[in-house]
Amino acid sequence: MLLPILGFSQTKNVITTHRVFPKIDKVLEFEKAIALHAQKYHKGDVTWRVFEIQSGPDFGGYHITEGPTSWEGLDTRGNLGDEHNMDWHKNVAVYLTDRQSASYSVYQDSLSTVALGDFSDKINIAHVYPKIGQGDNVENMIKKLRKTWIASGVSVAVYISSSSGAPQYTIVTRYKQGLKERAIGFRKPFKERYEAVNGDGALEQYLKDAAEYIDENWSELLFMRKDLSSK
């Protein structure tokens, strides 16, 4: 009877995210240093995927995801050793500004249309912040969106933040066919696709729900930098 509980507790569905911002005149030095660091010290459960932020308020920054791992794995991760820390502080951090952020997020299979590990090189991240007490209502909105994504072949991974500031749903659209998926005409208009699976007039209710339940949302484009990531 204990085996299913143990298996559940070890689920590797947690990712950590670290955003850093290099000094504007030290970008090349930073990129060389972070590539060497990632490829030497970040393997397995601490694998790094490094993205360059292309738009939005964090333009110019680098988005580093580590994992996935489990909460139990994070319990035993530690600081990866003195050699790792020395390399980060002496060879990488020297090229950074003081601006940075970090967060934990848990992948939500029931809200996603793509497996956690089924990545793409170009992504759009939508940051959705529910109003206080409205998380369940926002989750129901995402479930209706999921039906639309499935019907129209959109690859989306959804995460919920954990102990990382204001409660947040992170909706990551993975452009498996590249940015052409954003072009007008690549898919039918959103209203048509949404109402085809949720009923006539459903979009009007969705917009009302968004105004009532969502406090804030914003989005950004990120491009994968394989050359800076773990190998």
Order of alpha helices (4+ residues) and beta strands (2+ residues): alpha-beta-alpha-beta-beta-alpha-alpha-beta-beta-alpha-beta-beta-alpha-alpha-beta
